[in-house]
Amino acid sequence: MHRSHDASGSFDSKASRKLQDQRRMQFRRAIETYTEQRRLADALSEFPELAMISRPLDGLHRRNAEPVR
């Protein structure tokens, strides 16, 4: 017996594929970000004085993020 496909079944599969694609792209972006960070870290390791300059700036951002007491 052949079963006809209704619109809701098609919609569910499309929505499912869309969610899978979104997750896949999010994962891919995370991998690309990690790869770029590793590449920059390797480049900075050749110039330790540059790494020392950027660290105090990181601390400055964290201090500004804390609430004032």
N, C-alpha and C positions, 0 to 999 in steps of 0.2 A: 504494500500500500504506500503510495506516494503522499508525503505530507507537504502541504504548501507552507511557504515561509511567510510569516506575518511581519509587519513593519517593526514591531517592538523587538523581535529577535535580531533583526538587522541593526537596529539602533543600539542594542546592547553590545553587539560585537564591534560596532564602530566606536562606541564609547570606550570599550575595553582596549581596543587597539590604540586609541588616542592616549589613554592613561599609560599604556606600556611605552609608547613613543615619548611621552613627557618624562617618564622615569629614566628611560634610556638616555635622553638628551641631558638630563640633570646629572646622571652618572658620568657621561662623557665630558661635560663641562668641569666636573670635579676632578677628573683625571687630567684634563688639560691644565687646570689651575695648579694642581700639584706638580705636574711636569715643569711648568713655567717657574714655579717657586724653587724647585730643585735646580733648574738651570741658572737662575739668578744667584742662588746660594753658592753654586760652584764658581760662578763668575766673581762673586764677592770674595770668595776664599783666596783668590789670587791677589786681592788688594785688601789686606786686613784693616788698613787705616780707614777705608770706606765703611766697613762693617762697624767699626767703633763709633763712627760719626752717626750712623743711623740708629743705633741702640738708644741713646738718650732721647731721641725724638719719640721712639715707641713708648718710653716711660712717661713722657709729657702727655701723650694722648690718653694714657690710662689714668693719670692723675686728674685730667680734665673731666674724665667720665665719672669720677666719684662725686657723690653729692656733697655739698658744702654743709658743715656741721656747725 
